[in-house]
Amino acid sequence: MKSGIKRITGIVAVFFFLALSPLVFAVAADLSEAAIEKIPVEKWPVFEDDEDLRLLADAVTASITYYERLPGEKAFLYGPDRYTARVLGAGLRRFRDFLDTGPEPGAIDEFIRENGSVYAHRESGRPVDMLFTGYYEPWVSGSLAPSEKYPYPVYGRPDNLAVIQLSAFALQCGPETLVGRYDGGEVVPYFHRSEIDAGALKGRATPIAWVSDPVALFFLHVQGSGRVILEDGRRINLHYDTSNGLPYKSIGKYLIDAGKIAAPEMSMQKIAGYIRTNPGETKEILHYNPRYIFFKISEQGIRGCINVPLTSGRSVALDQGVSPPGSLLFMESSKPVCNETGDVEKWIGFSRFGLNQDTGSAIRGAKRADLFWGSGDYAEIAAGHMKHPGRLFYITIRPVK
């Protein structure tokens, strides 16, 4: 559920503690709905892609699947223009067919200019600068049974957790939901993290697996999906099921405010390193965030909010309320270059196509994007450090007549 970003000295100071992705920081929600506008051709970027186009074809296929599941006439608004699911799916099929020809880099830009329309969020007539962050699929060592080595449970949905759709009770409530539990004739807020860690779910929730590291488990919660790797090599794919409904509170900001980590140094890796070298503070730090995630097993691996597989480096999490789901994207931001020891050596600019296929609790408004980096060491580094500005465009492709 989370994105990547480039940072420039000065702008970084404004953003770094607000959003290190939904994975590490709770982002101050920007709910100003910058309008999507059609961009004239002379203001289009150069459509250059730095990644494997086969992965792009996979991500495009996933969005095609999404559109094909919908009623053909379901409408999607791109600023002043209205597209149906049938038209968007047909346009993406045309783009995929083009990718299957193995085009040279320059041919992609030419294809978009001949067959596409380009849109972007604009505010007061000016382009909107996006804040890009990153998320990844963590792999955690674990067991199917508790032991001294694996004492921390990965919980499935509790049997006393209730999700209340407020819109079902009164029209004025809108679509919001509440999460709670039944207690003595009343529905009350669900247990927070500290209560759950103290045993509040005993007899109420069945652990899917048990893991050895509470910090790794915490970041599994932040990512919302991941894998547990058993000692015999088997893998359990975990997917977000629901949460306890309580708000996310940033432990990164907490550590900055407490003077534990300097703001310019903040990253997911810094947080983990601090907790592991100060184990006596583990509960205090982790319990600052009351939000708790419950998982379900997925046979197909990590999937986004539109229920399609996520593609490394291509799937993007956006606010689905202001960004057309499934849409073809073009992004410009920065990515890390790592040395042999896995440290970030420098940041370089990149541009590539992506697809809007996911969302996150910290992704709010038209100025936030979260790039899925996949799994592995580089993905973890990119997701943990990226908090950079960039640009994002929406592209529609005209179907073959």
C-alpha positions in Angstrom: 0.0 0.0 0.0 2.8 2.9 -0.5 5.9 5.4 -3.4 9.3 6.8 -4.3 10.7 10.4 -4.3 13.5 12.8 -5.1 14.6 15.6 -2.7 16.1 18.9 -3.1 17.8 20.8 -0.3 15.4 23.2 1.2 12.2 21.6 0.0 13.2 18.5 1.8 13.1 20.3 5.1 9.4 21.0 4.6 8.4 17.4 3.7 10.8 15.0 5.4 8.9 14.5 8.7 5.4 14.8 7.1 5.8 11.8 4.9 8.4 9.1 4.7 5.6 7.0 3.0 2.7 5.4 4.7 5.3 3.0 5.8 7.1 5.2 8.2 5.3 8.5 8.6 1.7 9.6 8.9 1.4 12.3 6.3 -0.5 15.4 7.1 -3.4 14.9 4.8 -3.6 17.4 1.9 -7.2 17.3 1.1 -7.1 20.3 -1.3 -8.5 18.8 -4.4 -6.3 20.2 -7.1 -8.2 19.8 -10.3 -7.2 17.4 -13.1 -6.7 19.4 -16.3 -5.9 18.5 -19.8 -2.3 19.4 -20.7 -1.6 21.0 -24.1 0.9 19.1 -26.2 3.6 21.8 -26.0 3.7 21.3 -22.2 4.0 17.5 -22.3 7.2 15.9 -20.8 9.5 13.8 -22.8 8.2 10.2 -22.3 11.4 8.3 -21.5 11.3 5.2 -19.4 14.2 3.9 -17.2 12.8 0.4 -16.5 12.2 -2.9 -18.1 9.2 -2.5 -20.4 8.2 -6.1 -19.8 7.3 -5.1 -16.2 5.3 -2.2 -17.6 3.4 -4.6 -19.9 2.6 -6.8 -16.8 1.3 -3.7 -14.9 -0.8 -2.6 -17.9 -2.3 -6.1 -18.2 -3.3 -5.9 -14.5 -5.2 -2.6 -15.1 -6.8 -4.1 -18.2 -8.1 -6.9 -16.0 -9.5 -4.3 -13.6 -11.4 -2.5 -16.3 -12.7 -5.7 -17.8 -14.3 -6.6 -14.4 -16.3 -3.4 -14.4 -19.5 -2.6 -16.3 -18.4 -1.3 -19.7 -20.1 2.1 -19.3 -18.8 2.9 -15.9 -17.5 6.4 -16.1 -14.1 7.8 -15.1 -13.4 11.5 -15.1 -10.2 13.0 -16.3 -10.8 16.7 -15.7 -13.2 17.9 -18.3 -13.2 14.5 -20.2 -15.3 11.4 -19.4 -14.0 7.9 -20.3 -15.8 4.6 -19.9 -14.1 1.5 -18.5 -14.5 -0.1 -22.0 -12.7 2.7 -23.7 -9.9 2.9 -21.1 -9.4 -0.9 -21.2 -9.3 -0.8 -25.1 -6.7 2.0 -25.0 -4.5 0.1 -22.6 -4.7 -3.0 -24.8 -3.5 -0.9 -27.7 -0.6 0.3 -25.6 0.2 -3.2 -24.5 0.2 -4.4 -28.1 2.7 -1.6 -28.9 4.9 -2.6 -25.9 4.9 -6.2 -27.2 6.7 -5.0 -30.4 9.8 -4.2 -28.3 9.9 -0.5 -29.2 13.1 1.6 -29.1 13.1 4.2 -26.4 12.3 7.1 -28.7 9.3 5.3 -30.2 7.4 5.4 -26.9 7.4 9.2 -26.8 6.2 9.2 -30.5 3.5 6.7 -29.7 2.1 8.7 -26.9 2.1 12.0 -28.9 0.3 10.3 -31.8 -2.3 8.3 -29.8 -2.6 9.8 -26.3 -4.0 12.6 -24.2 -2.2 13.8 -21.1 -3.7 15.2 -17.9 -2.3 16.4 -14.6 -3.4 18.0 -11.3 -3.1 21.7 -11.4 -3.9 24.3 -8.7 -4.6 28.0 -9.5 -3.3 27.4 -13.1 0.0 26.0 -11.9 1.4 22.4 -12.0 1.1 20.5 -8.7 4.4 19.2 -7.2 3.9 15.7 -5.9 5.6 14.3 -2.9 6.8 10.8 -3.8 7.5 8.1 -1.2 8.0 4.4 -1.5 6.7 1.1 -0.1 7.8 -2.5 -0.5 6.9 -6.1 0.3 8.8 -7.1 3.5 9.9 -10.7 4.1 9.9 -11.8 7.7 11.3 -15.0 9.2 8.6 -16.9 11.1 7.0 -20.1 12.2 3.5 -21.7 12.3 3.8 -22.2 16.0 5.0 -20.0 18.9 8.3 -20.6 20.5 11.0 -18.8 22.4 12.5 -17.9 19.0 9.2 -16.8 17.5 7.0 -15.2 20.2 5.2 -12.5 18.2 1.9 -13.3 16.5 0.7 -12.1 13.1 -3.0 -11.9 13.6 -5.9 -12.6 11.3 -9.2 -10.7 11.7 -10.6 -11.0 15.3 -14.1 -12.5 15.7 -15.2 -9.5 17.8 -14.2 -6.8 15.3 -17.1 -5.0 13.7 -17.0 -2.7 10.7 -19.9 -0.3 10.6 -21.0 1.4 7.4 -22.4 4.7 8.5 -24.1 5.4 5.2 -26.3 2.4 5.9 -27.9 4.2 8.9 -28.3 7.8 7.7 -27.8 9.5 4.4 -26.1 12.4 6.0 -23.3 10.2 7.3 -21.8 9.6 3.9 -19.6 6.6 3.0 -17.5 6.6 6.1 -16.9 3.5 8.2 -16.2 2.9 11.8 -14.4 -0.1 13.4 -15.2 -1.2 16.9 -16.2 -4.1 19.1 -19.4 -5.1 20.9 -19.1 -4.6 24.7 -22.1 -4.8 27.1 -24.7 -3.7 24.7 -22.5 -0.9 23.1 -20.1 -0.7 20.2 -16.9 0.8 21.5 -13.6 1.6 19.8 -11.4 -1.4 19.2 -8.3 -2.3 21.2 -5.2 -0.2 20.5 -1.8 -1.6 19.9 -0.6 -1.6 23.5 -3.7 -3.5 24.6 -3.3 -6.1 21.8 0.3 -6.6 22.7 -0.8 -7.2 26.3 -3.0 -10.0 25.3 -6.4 -8.4 24.5 -7.0 -10.7 21.5 -6.6 -14.0 23.5 -9.3 -16.3 22.3 -10.5 -13.7 19.8 -8.0 -13.9 16.9 -6.1 -16.8 15.5 -2.4 -16.1 14.6 -1.6 -16.9 11.0 2.1 -17.2 11.9 4.6 -16.2 14.6 7.7 -14.1 14.0 10.9 -13.3 15.9 11.3 -9.6 15.6 8.7 -7.0 16.9 10.2 -4.2 14.8 10.0 -6.2 11.6 6.4 -7.1 12.6 5.6 -3.4 13.1 6.9 -2.5 9.6 4.9 -5.4 8.2 1.9 -3.6 9.6 2.9 -0.3 8.1 3.4 -1.9 4.7 0.1 -3.7 4.9 1.3 -6.8 3.0 4.3 -9.1 3.0 5.6 -12.6 3.3 6.5 -14.9 6.2 9.4 -17.2 5.3 9.2 -20.4 7.3 12.3 -22.4 8.3 11.6 -25.1 5.7 11.5 -22.6 2.9 7.7 -22.3 2.6 6.3 -18.8 2.2 3.0 -17.4 3.5 1.7 -14.4 1.5 0.0 -11.9 3.8 -2.5 -9.4 2.6 -4.2 -6.6 4.4 -7.6 -7.6 5.7 -8.6 -4.8 8.1 -7.3 -2.6 10.9 -8.4 -1.7 14.4 -9.8 1.5 13.0 -7.6 3.8 15.1 -5.5 6.6 13.4 -2.0 6.1 12.4 0.5 8.0 14.4 4.1 8.5 13.1 6.8 6.9 15.3 9.3 8.7 13.0 7.9 12.1 14.0 7.8 10.9 17.6 11.5 10.1 17.6 12.3 13.4 16.0 10.3 15.3 18.5 11.9 13.4 21.3 15.4 14.2 20.0 16.2 10.6 19.4 16.9 10.9 15.7 17.9 14.1 13.8 15.2 15.1 11.2 17.6 15.2 8.2 18.7 11.6 9.0 15.2 10.1 9.4 14.5 6.9 7.5 12.9 3.6 8.1 16.3 2.1 8.6 17.2 4.8 11.2 14.1 4.0 13.1 14.8 0.3 13.1 18.4 0.8 14.1 17.5 3.1 17.0 14.9 0.7 18.4 17.2 -2.3 18.1 20.1 -0.5 19.9 17.7 0.7 22.6 15.5 -2.3 23.3 14.2 -1.0 26.6 12.3 1.7 24.6 10.7 -0.7 22.1 7.2 -0.8 23.6 7.1 2.9 24.3 8.0 3.7 20.7 5.9 1.2 18.9 2.8 1.8 21.2 2.9 5.4 20.2 1.1 4.3 17.1 -2.2 2.8 18.2 -3.1 1.5 14.7 -3.0 -2.3 14.3 -3.3 -4.3 11.1 -4.9 -7.7 10.7 -4.0 -10.0 7.8 -5.4 -12.7 5.6 -3.5 -15.3 3.5 -3.3 -14.5 -0.2 -2.5 -17.3 -2.7 -1.5 -14.8 -5.3 0.9 -12.5 -3.5 0.6 -8.8 -2.9 -2.3 -7.1 -4.5 -3.5 -3.5 -4.6 -6.7 -1.8 -3.7 -8.3 -2.5 -7.1 -7.5 -6.2 -6.5 -4.8 -6.7 -9.1 -1.2 -7.9 -8.5 1.2 -5.1 -7.9 4.2 -4.8 -10.2 7.6 -3.8 -8.9 8.6 -0.3 -9.9 5.3 0.2 -11.8 2.4 0.1 -9.4 1.6 3.4 -7.7 -0.6 4.2 -4.6 -2.7 7.3 -5.0 -5.8 8.8 -3.4 -8.4 6.9 -5.3 -10.9 9.6 -4.5 -9.1 12.2 -6.6 -7.1 10.0 -9.1 -8.8 7.7 -11.7 -8.3 4.1 -10.5 -6.3 1.9 -12.9 -5.0 4.8 -14.9 -1.8 4.9 -16.9 0.7 7.3 -15.3 4.0 9.0 -16.2 6.2 10.1 -13.3 9.4 12.0 -12.8 11.2 11.9 -9.5 14.5 10.5 -8.0 15.8 7.1 -7.0 18.7 6.0 -4.9 22.0 4.5 -6.1 23.5 2.2 -3.6 27.1 1.2 -3.0 28.4 -2.4 -2.4 27.5 -2.2 1.3 23.9 -1.2 0.6 24.2 2.4 1.7 22.7 5.2 -0.4 25.6 6.8 -2.4 23.6 9.3 -4.3 20.2 10.1 -5.9 19.5 10.4 -9.6 16.5 11.5 -11.5 14.3 9.0 -13.3 11.2 9.0 -15.4 8.9 6.1 -16.1 5.4 4.9 -16.8 3.3 3.4 -14.0 -0.3 2.4 -13.1 -2.6 3.7 -10.4 -3.4 0.4 -8.6 -3.2 0.9 -4.9 -3.8 3.4 -2.0 -2.7 3.9 1.6 -4.0 5.5 4.8 -1.4 8.2 4.5 -2.0 8.9 0.8 -4.5 11.8 0.8 -5.2 14.5 -1.7 -3.7 15.3 -5.1 -0.1 15.9 -4.0 0.9 12.4 -2.7 2.1 9.4 -4.5 3.6 6.1 -3.2 5.7 3.9 -5.6 5.8 0.2 -5.0 9.4 -1.1 -5.2 8.8 -4.8 -4.8 10.9 -6.9 -2.5 14.5 -7.4 -1.6 17.3 -5.2 -0.3 17.1 -2.4 -2.8 13.4 -2.2 -2.5 13.7 -1.9 1.2 16.3 0.9 0.9 14.3 2.8 -1.7 11.1 2.5 0.3 12.8 3.5 3.5 14.6 6.6 2.3 12.5 8.1 -0.5 10.7 11.3 0.3 11.2 13.5 -2.8 9.3 15.9 -5.0 8.3 15.0 -8.5 5.7 15.3 -11.2 2.8 13.0 -12.1 0.8 12.8 -15.4 -2.2 10.8 -16.4 -2.4 9.3 -19.9 -5.3 8.0 -21.9 -4.7 6.1 -25.1 -7.2 6.2 -28.0 -8.4 2.8 -28.9 -8.0 1.4 -32.4 -11.0 2.6 -34.5 
